[in-house]
Amino acid sequence: MSTLFEQVSRRFERGHMAEPSRLWNDPRIANIASFKPAAVLIAITERERPGMLLLHRPSTMRAHPGQIAFPGGRIDPGETPVEAALREANEELGIDPAKVRVVGSSDLYRTGSGYEITPVVGVVPPDLEITPNPAEVAQWFEAPVDFVLDPANQQARTLEFDERTHKFVEIVWSERGQDHRIWGVTGAILHNLSYRLNWND
């Protein structure tokens, strides 16, 4: 029987040539000349029903307060996206980089705020010790991969901001009486990853 790492790796390789037209993009990037490199870690837990680690940003943060995100941040000079994603996951959730089996880097996502994000996919043990950094993490949770990557659970929404209509993807995962509203950059990355992995096929 193949391991979860092997299963994810095969899906990742098969989906490498996903059609760009199926990917979610922020239309505001057309007006941005250069982007700041960043990376996030998409950590998939090796369970019978695999999960994905996500976090709530504190409401006091200057950027994206209260939103749900992957652990991640800017790529420092001399770092690769994988190194940056592992470093940020260690700083924010205390994830030991040695415990992450990296599958690869997924489709780049450029944001309207000027970041070019590399999502790094990795597999982690189910009993991984998590130690959140309170300065960057209000709480963390694990959502089932088959739920967040199911296109049926990825709803297209709109909001009015700066006299413009903005489209975004929203995924709502509920557990123990709490709704986790995943949207914005994180929702877009999950939407794009669903085509890369075809998890529910």
KESE-103830 format. One record per residue: residue in one letter; residue number from 0; chain; y, x, z of N, C-alpha, C in turn. Coordinates in nm, 3 decimals, always signed. Layout:
# KESE-103830
  lumba  doti  gufi      npy      npx      npz     capy     capx     capz      cpy      cpx      cpz
      A   NUM     A        Y        X        Z        Y        X        Z        Y        X        Z
...
***
This chain:
# KESE-103830
  lumba  doti  gufi      npy      npx      npz     capy     capx     capz      cpy      cpx      cpz
      M     0     A   -0.119   +0.085   +0.000   +0.000   +0.000   +0.000   +0.124   +0.089   +0.000
      S     1     A   +0.219   +0.058   -0.087   +0.339   +0.140   -0.097   +0.433   +0.112   +0.019
      T     2     A   +0.511   +0.213   +0.054   +0.608   +0.199   +0.162   +0.732   +0.125   +0.111
      L     3     A   +0.814   +0.080   +0.205   +0.938   +0.012   +0.166   +1.027   +0.107   +0.084
      F     4     A   +1.029   +0.234   +0.124   +1.109   +0.331   +0.050   +1.065   +0.338   -0.096
      E     5     A   +0.935   +0.339   -0.119   +0.883   +0.344   -0.256   +0.916   +0.217   -0.333
      Q     6     A   +0.906   +0.102   -0.264   +0.937   -0.026   -0.330   +1.084   -0.033   -0.369
      V     7     A   +1.172   +0.007   -0.277   +1.316   +0.003   -0.306   +1.349   +0.102   -0.417
      S     8     A   +1.286   +0.220   -0.413   +1.312   +0.321   -0.516   +1.274   +0.270   -0.654
      R     9     A   +1.160   +0.202   -0.665   +1.118   +0.149   -0.795   +1.215   +0.043   -0.844
      R    10     A   +1.256   -0.046   -0.756   +1.352   -0.150   -0.795   +1.485   -0.087   -0.835
      F    11     A   +1.526   +0.013   -0.761   +1.652   +0.082   -0.788   +1.651   +0.146   -0.926
      E    12     A   +1.543   +0.210   -0.960   +1.532   +0.277   -1.090   +1.527   +0.176   -1.204
      R    13     A   +1.453   +0.067   -1.186   +1.442   -0.034   -1.292   +1.575   -0.101   -1.319
      G    14     A   +1.657   -0.116   -1.216   +1.785   -0.185   -1.231   +1.900   -0.095   -1.268
      H    15     A   +1.872   +0.030   -1.298   +1.978   +0.127   -1.321   +2.070   +0.087   -1.436
      M    16     A   +2.014   +0.020   -1.537   +2.094   -0.014   -1.654   +2.145   -0.158   -1.649
      A    17     A   +2.183   -0.202   -1.530   +2.236   -0.338   -1.516   +2.358   -0.356   -1.606
      E    18     A   +2.368   -0.470   -1.672   +2.478   -0.495   -1.764   +2.611   -0.500   -1.687
      P    19     A   +2.709   -0.421   -1.730   +2.840   -0.421   -1.661   +2.902   -0.560   -1.655
      S    20     A   +2.875   -0.644   -1.753   +2.934   -0.778   -1.756   +2.884   -0.865   -1.642
      R    21     A   +2.771   -0.828   -1.580   +2.717   -0.907   -1.470   +2.772   -0.861   -1.336
      L    22     A   +2.841   -0.748   -1.335   +2.892   -0.693   -1.211   +3.026   -0.756   -1.174
      W    23     A   +3.052   -0.762   -1.044   +3.177   -0.818   -0.994   +3.281   -0.706   -0.988
      N    24     A   +3.397   -0.730   -1.046   +3.503   -0.631   -1.047   +3.634   -0.694   -1.000
      D    25     A   +3.718   -0.613   -0.941   +3.850   -0.658   -0.898   +3.947   -0.639   -1.014
      P    26     A   +4.004   -0.745   -1.067   +4.092   -0.732   -1.184   +4.218   -0.650   -1.157
      R    27     A   +4.255   -0.631   -1.031   +4.375   -0.555   -0.998   +4.361   -0.407   -1.029
      I    28     A   +4.238   -0.359   -1.053   +4.220   -0.216   -1.078   +4.282   -0.172   -1.210
      A    29     A   +4.310   -0.268   -1.299   +4.370   -0.234   -1.429   +4.507   -0.171   -1.412
      N    30     A   +4.572   -0.196   -1.299   +4.708   -0.145   -1.277   +4.710   -0.019   -1.191
      I    31     A   +4.592   +0.038   -1.161   +4.584   +0.156   -1.074   +4.544   +0.278   -1.157
      A    32     A   +4.624   +0.383   -1.148   +4.599   +0.503   -1.230   +4.495   +0.595   -1.171
      S    33     A   +4.492   +0.609   -1.040   +4.394   +0.698   -0.976   +4.342   +0.632   -0.848
      F    34     A   +4.220   +0.670   -0.812   +4.154   +0.607   -0.698   +4.115   +0.712   -0.594
      K    35     A   +4.114   +0.670   -0.468   +4.071   +0.756   -0.358   +3.920   +0.738   -0.341
      P    36     A   +3.841   +0.846   -0.340   +3.696   +0.832   -0.330   +3.650   +0.794   -0.189
      A    37     A   +3.556   +0.702   -0.183   +3.500   +0.658   -0.055   +3.351   +0.630   -0.075
      A    38     A   +3.280   +0.615   +0.034   +3.136   +0.586   +0.027   +3.096   +0.499   +0.145
      V    39     A   +2.995   +0.415   +0.124   +2.939   +0.333   +0.232   +2.788   +0.350   +0.232
      L    40     A   +2.728   +0.328   +0.348   +2.582   +0.333   +0.359   +2.526   +0.192   +0.366
      I    41     A   +2.438   +0.159   +0.272   +2.364   +0.034   +0.276   +2.227   +0.067   +0.335
      A    42     A   +2.215   +0.046   +0.466   +2.094   +0.083   +0.539   +1.998   -0.036   +0.545
      I    43     A   +1.880   -0.020   +0.486   +1.777   -0.124   +0.483   +1.669   -0.088   +0.584
      T    44     A   +1.640   -0.181   +0.675   +1.544   -0.154   +0.781   +1.401   -0.182   +0.734
      E    45     A   +1.312   -0.093   +0.771   +1.173   -0.101   +0.725   +1.093   -0.197   +0.812
      R    46     A   +1.111   -0.325   +0.784   +1.040   -0.431   +0.854   +0.956   -0.511   +0.754
      E    47     A   +0.873   -0.601   +0.810   +0.797   -0.691   +0.723   +0.893   -0.774   +0.639
      R    48     A   +1.002   -0.821   +0.703   +1.113   -0.884   +0.631   +1.232   -0.790   +0.647
      P    49     A   +1.255   -0.700   +0.550   +1.359   -0.599   +0.565   +1.496   -0.659   +0.590
      G    50     A   +1.574   -0.588   +0.670   +1.710   -0.630   +0.699   +1.810   -0.529   +0.647
      M    51     A   +1.937   -0.561   +0.663   +2.046   -0.474   +0.618   +2.149   -0.467   +0.731
      L    52     A   +2.191   -0.345   +0.766   +2.284   -0.326   +0.877   +2.428   -0.344   +0.831
      L    53     A   +2.500   -0.430   +0.902   +2.640   -0.459   +0.872   +2.719   -0.460   +1.002
      L    54     A   +2.851   -0.450   +0.992   +2.932   -0.448   +1.112   +3.060   -0.529   +1.095
      H    55     A   +3.112   -0.576   +1.208   +3.242   -0.643   +1.212   +3.346   -0.539   +1.252
      R    56     A   +3.454   -0.528   +1.175   +3.564   -0.441   +1.212   +3.643   -0.506   +1.326
      P    57     A   +3.697   -0.426   +1.418   +3.781   -0.484   +1.525   +3.904   -0.554   +1.468
      S    58     A   +3.948   -0.658   +1.533   +4.066   -0.732   +1.487   +4.194   -0.652   +1.502
      T    59     A   +4.187   -0.541   +1.575   +4.306   -0.459   +1.598   +4.325   -0.352   +1.489
      M    60     A   +4.231   -0.338   +1.399   +4.242   -0.233   +1.297   +4.352   -0.266   +1.197
      R    61     A   +4.416   -0.162   +1.145   +4.525   -0.181   +1.049   +4.472   -0.232   +0.915
      A    62     A   +4.359   -0.177   +0.870   +4.301   -0.215   +0.741   +4.180   -0.306   +0.761
      H    63     A   +4.181   -0.419   +0.692   +4.069   -0.515   +0.693   +4.025   -0.555   +0.835
      P    64     A   +4.118   -0.595   +0.920   +4.081   -0.633   +1.057   +3.987   -0.752   +1.060
      G    65     A   +3.884   -0.741   +1.143   +3.790   -0.851   +1.163   +3.690   -0.874   +1.052
      Q    66     A   +3.703   -0.801   +0.943   +3.612   -0.825   +0.830   +3.477   -0.758   +0.851
      I    67     A   +3.378   -0.807   +0.777   +3.244   -0.750   +0.780   +3.236   -0.640   +0.676
      A    68     A   +3.175   -0.529   +0.714   +3.170   -0.413   +0.625   +3.039   -0.338   +0.643
      F    69     A   +3.014   -0.246   +0.551   +2.911   -0.145   +0.570   +2.975   -0.027   +0.642
      P    70     A   +2.897   +0.052   +0.715   +2.956   +0.175   +0.768   +2.999   +0.264   +0.652
      G    71     A   +3.119   +0.319   +0.660   +3.167   +0.401   +0.550   +3.314   +0.433   +0.562
      G    72     A   +3.362   +0.511   +0.466   +3.502   +0.550   +0.466   +3.529   +0.652   +0.357
      R    73     A   +3.640   +0.721   +0.370   +3.682   +0.817   +0.268   +3.584   +0.934   +0.259
      I    74     A   +3.575   +0.989   +0.138   +3.497   +1.110   +0.116   +3.589   +1.229   +0.141
      D    75     A   +3.550   +1.315   +0.234   +3.631   +1.433   +0.264   +3.616   +1.538   +0.155
      P    76     A   +3.715   +1.626   +0.140   +3.705   +1.733   +0.040   +3.577   +1.815   +0.058
      G    77     A   +3.506   +1.837   -0.051   +3.383   +1.916   -0.047   +3.258   +1.834   -0.016
      E    78     A   +3.273   +1.707   +0.019   +3.159   +1.621   +0.049   +3.107   +1.551   -0.075
      T    79     A   +2.978   +1.522   -0.077   +2.922   +1.432   -0.177   +2.930   +1.291   -0.120
      P    80     A   +2.915   +1.188   -0.205   +2.914   +1.051   -0.152   +2.803   +1.029   -0.049
      V    81     A   +2.686   +1.089   -0.071   +2.576   +1.073   +0.024   +2.613   +1.134   +0.158
      E    82     A   +2.669   +1.255   +0.156   +2.709   +1.320   +0.281   +2.814   +1.237   +0.355
      A    83     A   +2.909   +1.183   +0.280   +3.014   +1.103   +0.342   +2.958   +0.975   +0.404
      A    84     A   +2.870   +0.908   +0.331   +2.811   +0.783   +0.382   +2.731   +0.808   +0.509
      L    85     A   +2.654   +0.915   +0.511   +2.573   +0.948   +0.630   +2.662   +0.988   +0.747
      R    86     A   +2.768   +1.064   +0.719   +2.861   +1.103   +0.826   +2.928   +0.981   +0.886
      E    87     A   +2.978   +0.891   +0.801   +3.048   +0.773   +0.850   +2.954   +0.681   +0.929
      A    88     A   +2.830   +0.668   +0.882   +2.733   +0.583   +0.953   +2.702   +0.642   +1.090
      N    89     A   +2.702   +0.775   +1.099   +2.680   +0.840   +1.228   +2.799   +0.820   +1.319
      E    90     A   +2.921   +0.831   +1.264   +3.042   +0.816   +1.344   +3.062   +0.672   +1.391
      E    91     A   +3.026   +0.576   +1.308   +3.055   +0.436   +1.340   +2.942   +0.366   +1.416
      L    92     A   +2.817   +0.397   +1.379   +2.704   +0.328   +1.442   +2.608   +0.423   +1.514
      G    93     A   +2.639   +0.552   +1.512   +2.551   +0.648   +1.578   +2.419   +0.669   +1.507
      I    94     A   +2.412   +0.637   +1.377   +2.288   +0.653   +1.301   +2.264   +0.801   +1.273
      D    95     A   +2.148   +0.849   +1.314   +2.110   +0.987   +1.292   +2.083   +1.007   +1.143
      P    96     A   +2.159   +1.095   +1.074   +2.136   +1.116   +0.930   +1.992   +1.154   +0.896
      A    97     A   +1.924   +1.221   +0.990   +1.786   +1.263   +0.966   +1.690   +1.144   +0.960
      K    98     A   +1.735   +1.028   +1.011   +1.650   +0.908   +1.012   +1.666   +0.825   +0.885
      V    99     A   +1.758   +0.864   +0.797   +1.787   +0.787   +0.676   +1.716   +0.850   +0.556
      R   100     A   +1.633   +0.771   +0.488   +1.569   +0.817   +0.364   +1.652   +0.762   +0.249
      V   101     A   +1.730   +0.849   +0.188   +1.823   +0.806   +0.084   +1.750   +0.774   -0.045
      V   102     A   +1.774   +0.655   -0.098   +1.717   +0.611   -0.225   +1.805   +0.660   -0.340
      G   103     A   +1.935   +0.641   -0.328   +2.027   +0.683   -0.433   +2.161   +0.614   -0.421
      S   104     A   +2.249   +0.645   -0.513   +2.383   +0.585   -0.517   +2.387   +0.474   -0.619
      S   105     A   +2.442   +0.359   -0.580   +2.446   +0.243   -0.667   +2.578   +0.239   -0.745
      D   106     A   +2.602   +0.125   -0.811   +2.718   +0.111   -0.899   +2.849   +0.126   -0.823
      L   107     A   +2.939   +0.206   -0.877   +3.071   +0.224   -0.817   +3.145   +0.091   -0.809
      Y   108     A   +3.224   +0.074   -0.703   +3.308   -0.043   -0.693   +3.451   +0.002   -0.665
      R   109     A   +3.543   -0.036   -0.753   +3.683   -0.002   -0.737   +3.759   -0.119   -0.678
      T   110     A   +3.838   -0.092   -0.577   +3.909   -0.198   -0.507   +4.054   -0.209   -0.553
      G   111     A   +4.112   -0.324   -0.529   +4.252   -0.345   -0.563   +4.347   -0.266   -0.475
      S   112     A   +4.294   -0.210   -0.364   +4.376   -0.126   -0.276   +4.366   +0.021   -0.313
      G   113     A   +4.294   +0.052   -0.422   +4.295   +0.189   -0.474   +4.181   +0.279   -0.432
      Y   114     A   +4.069   +0.220   -0.389   +3.953   +0.302   -0.351   +3.841   +0.288   -0.455
      E   115     A   +3.771   +0.397   -0.477   +3.652   +0.396   -0.561   +3.534   +0.422   -0.468
      I   116     A   +3.456   +0.317   -0.443   +3.351   +0.322   -0.341   +3.215   +0.345   -0.404
      T   117     A   +3.144   +0.444   -0.352   +3.005   +0.468   -0.392   +2.913   +0.409   -0.286
      P   118     A   +2.837   +0.304   -0.317   +2.739   +0.252   -0.221   +2.613   +0.340   -0.224
      V   119     A   +2.576   +0.392   -0.108   +2.457   +0.475   -0.095   +2.348   +0.393   -0.027
      V   120     A   +2.235   +0.377   -0.094   +2.125   +0.296   -0.043   +2.024   +0.386   +0.028
      G   121     A   +1.985   +0.347   +0.149   +1.887   +0.423   +0.225   +1.797   +0.333   +0.307
      V   122     A   +1.682   +0.383   +0.344   +1.586   +0.310   +0.427   +1.581   +0.374   +0.565
      V   123     A   +1.587   +0.291   +0.670   +1.588   +0.341   +0.808   +1.477   +0.274   +0.888
      P   124     A   +1.432   +0.339   +0.997   +1.327   +0.279   +1.081   +1.375   +0.150   +1.145
      P   125     A   +1.282   +0.058   +1.176   +1.322   -0.069   +1.237   +1.369   -0.055   +1.381
      D   126     A   +1.326   +0.052   +1.448   +1.363   +0.072   +1.589   +1.475   +0.174   +1.604
      L   127     A   +1.555   +0.189   +1.500   +1.663   +0.287   +1.500   +1.761   +0.258   +1.614
      E   128     A   +1.797   +0.361   +1.686   +1.894   +0.345   +1.795   +2.035   +0.333   +1.737
      I   129     A   +2.105   +0.227   +1.774   +2.241   +0.202   +1.726   +2.338   +0.217   +1.842
      T   130     A   +2.439   +0.302   +1.826   +2.542   +0.321   +1.927   +2.678   +0.303   +1.861
      P   131     A   +2.729   +0.180   +1.859   +2.855   +0.154   +1.787   +2.975   +0.221   +1.852
      N   132     A   +3.066   +0.267   +1.767   +3.193   +0.323   +1.813   +3.291   +0.208   +1.830
      P   133     A   +3.333   +0.177   +1.953   +3.419   +0.059   +1.976   +3.554   +0.066   +1.904
      A   134     A   +3.598   +0.186   +1.868   +3.725   +0.198   +1.798   +3.715   +0.148   +1.655
      E   135     A   +3.593   +0.145   +1.600   +3.575   +0.106   +1.461   +3.480   -0.011   +1.441
      V   136     A   +3.407   -0.048   +1.547   +3.305   -0.153   +1.535   +3.319   -0.253   +1.650
      A   137     A   +3.346   -0.380   +1.616   +3.352   -0.484   +1.718   +3.211   -0.530   +1.755
      Q   138     A   +3.127   -0.541   +1.654   +2.986   -0.574   +1.675   +2.911   -0.541   +1.546
      W   139     A   +2.779   -0.528   +1.558   +2.697   -0.505   +1.439   +2.584   -0.606   +1.438
      F   140     A   +2.526   -0.626   +1.321   +2.415   -0.720   +1.309   +2.328   -0.679   +1.191
      E   141     A   +2.213   -0.742   +1.184   +2.118   -0.715   +1.077   +2.088   -0.846   +1.005
      A   142     A   +2.119   -0.851   +0.877   +2.094   -0.972   +0.797   +1.976   -0.946   +0.703
      P   143     A   +1.893   -1.047   +0.679   +1.778   -1.028   +0.589   +1.822   -0.990   +0.448
      V   144     A   +1.757   -0.888   +0.393   +1.791   -0.844   +0.258   +1.768   -0.955   +0.157
      D   145     A   +1.659   -1.030   +0.172   +1.629   -1.135   +0.074   +1.732   -1.247   +0.076
      F   146     A   +1.805   -1.260   +0.188   +1.910   -1.363   +0.196   +2.040   -1.314   +0.131
      V   147     A   +2.087   -1.196   +0.172   +2.217   -1.151   +0.123   +2.213   -1.110   -0.024
      L   148     A   +2.094   -1.075   -0.076   +2.084   -1.036   -0.216   +2.039   -1.151   -0.307
      D   149     A   +2.026   -1.269   -0.251   +1.990   -1.386   -0.331   +2.117   -1.443   -0.394
      P   150     A   +2.127   -1.441   -0.527   +2.248   -1.493   -0.593   +2.281   -1.637   -0.551
      A   151     A   +2.181   -1.713   -0.511   +2.206   -1.851   -0.469   +2.291   -1.858   -0.343
      N   152     A   +2.292   -1.749   -0.265   +2.370   -1.745   -0.141   +2.504   -1.675   -0.159
      Q   153     A   +2.534   -1.636   -0.281   +2.659   -1.565   -0.311   +2.753   -1.662   -0.383
      Q   154     A   +2.842   -1.720   -0.306   +2.930   -1.823   -0.359   +3.063   -1.765   -0.408
      A   155     A   +3.106   -1.806   -0.526   +3.236   -1.764   -0.580   +3.345   -1.850   -0.516
      R   156     A   +3.444   -1.785   -0.458   +3.555   -1.853   -0.392   +3.687   -1.802   -0.449
      T   157     A   +3.795   -1.872   -0.414   +3.929   -1.827   -0.453   +4.023   -1.839   -0.335
      L   158     A   +4.127   -1.757   -0.336   +4.234   -1.768   -0.236   +4.366   -1.734   -0.303
      E   159     A   +4.474   -1.787   -0.248   +4.607   -1.761   -0.300   +4.671   -1.651   -0.216
      F   160     A   +4.715   -1.544   -0.283   +4.776   -1.432   -0.213   +4.878   -1.366   -0.306
      D   161     A   +4.997   -1.340   -0.255   +5.105   -1.281   -0.335   +5.128   -1.359   -0.465
      E   162     A   +5.126   -1.491   -0.452   +5.151   -1.581   -0.565   +5.050   -1.565   -0.678
      R   163     A   +4.932   -1.519   -0.644   +4.825   -1.507   -0.743   +4.697   -1.565   -0.687
      T   164     A   +4.609   -1.610   -0.776   +4.478   -1.660   -0.736   +4.378   -1.546   -0.747
      H   165     A   +4.311   -1.518   -0.637   +4.213   -1.410   -0.633   +4.073   -1.469   -0.616
      K   166     A   +3.980   -1.420   -0.694   +3.841   -1.463   -0.682   +3.764   -1.362   -0.596
      F   167     A   +3.669   -1.413   -0.520   +3.586   -1.324   -0.439   +3.449   -1.389   -0.416
      V   168     A   +3.356   -1.307   -0.370   +3.221   -1.353   -0.338   +3.210   -1.372   -0.187
      E   169     A   +3.150   -1.483   -0.147   +3.130   -1.510   -0.005   +2.983   -1.536   +0.022
      I   170     A   +2.931   -1.471   +0.126   +2.793   -1.491   +0.173   +2.802   -1.521   +0.321
      V   171     A   +2.746   -1.630   +0.365   +2.751   -1.667   +0.507   +2.609   -1.662   +0.565
      W   172     A   +2.589   -1.568   +0.655   +2.460   -1.556   +0.724   +2.479   -1.603   +0.868
      S   173     A   +2.396   -1.699   +0.911   +2.409   -1.757   +1.044   +2.289   -1.718   +1.130
      E   174     A   +2.318   -1.678   +1.253   +2.212   -1.646   +1.348   +2.263   -1.671   +1.489
      R   175     A   +2.175   -1.727   +1.572   +2.207   -1.752   +1.712   +2.343   -1.818   +1.730
      G   176     A   +2.372   -1.916   +1.645   +2.495   -1.992   +1.658   +2.620   -1.924   +1.607
      Q   177     A   +2.607   -1.809   +1.544   +2.724   -1.737   +1.492   +2.715   -1.726   +1.341
      D   178     A   +2.826   -1.758   +1.274   +2.834   -1.741   +1.129   +2.895   -1.605   +1.097
      H   179     A   +2.825   -1.527   +1.018   +2.876   -1.399   +0.971   +2.924   -1.420   +0.828
      R   180     A   +3.056   -1.420   +0.808   +3.116   -1.446   +0.677   +3.141   -1.313   +0.605
      I   181     A   +3.056   -1.287   +0.509   +3.063   -1.162   +0.433   +3.138   -1.190   +0.304
      W   182     A   +3.248   -1.120   +0.281   +3.326   -1.147   +0.161   +3.404   -1.022   +0.122
      G   183     A   +3.498   -1.036   +0.030   +3.581   -0.923   -0.012   +3.499   -0.812   -0.076
      V   184     A   +3.531   -0.688   -0.041   +3.464   -0.572   -0.098   +3.315   -0.574   -0.068
      T   185     A   +3.279   -0.609   +0.057   +3.138   -0.609   +0.095   +3.060   -0.714   +0.017
      G   186     A   +3.117   -0.832   +0.000   +3.051   -0.936   -0.079   +3.032   -0.893   -0.223
      A   187     A   +3.133   -0.826   -0.280   +3.124   -0.780   -0.419   +3.016   -0.674   -0.435
      I   188     A   +3.009   -0.581   -0.340   +2.907   -0.476   -0.347   +2.767   -0.537   -0.338
      L   189     A   +2.750   -0.635   -0.251   +2.619   -0.701   -0.239   +2.585   -0.778   -0.366
      H   190     A   +2.685   -0.843   -0.424   +2.663   -0.915   -0.549   +2.614   -0.819   -0.657
      N   191     A   +2.679   -0.705   -0.670   +2.639   -0.607   -0.771   +2.502   -0.548   -0.740
      L   192     A   +2.475   -0.523   -0.611   +2.346   -0.466   -0.573   +2.231   -0.561   -0.601
      S   193     A   +2.258   -0.691   -0.595   +2.151   -0.788   -0.619   +2.096   -0.776   -0.761
      Y   194     A   +2.183   -0.739   -0.856   +2.136   -0.717   -0.993   +2.064   -0.583   -1.006
      R   195     A   +2.103   -0.490   -0.923   +2.040   -0.357   -0.929   +1.897   -0.362   -0.874
      L   196     A   +1.876   -0.439   -0.767   +1.745   -0.440   -0.701   +1.657   -0.559   -0.738
      N   197     A   +1.718   -0.671   -0.783   +1.639   -0.791   -0.815   +1.539   -0.821   -0.704
      W   198     A   +1.589   -0.827   -0.582   +1.501   -0.833   -0.464   +1.410   -0.955   -0.462
      N   199     A   +1.459   -1.067   -0.509   +1.381   -1.191   -0.496   +1.296   -1.221   -0.619
      D   200     A   +1.282   -1.127   -0.711   +1.196   -1.146   -0.829   +1.057   -1.091   -0.801
***
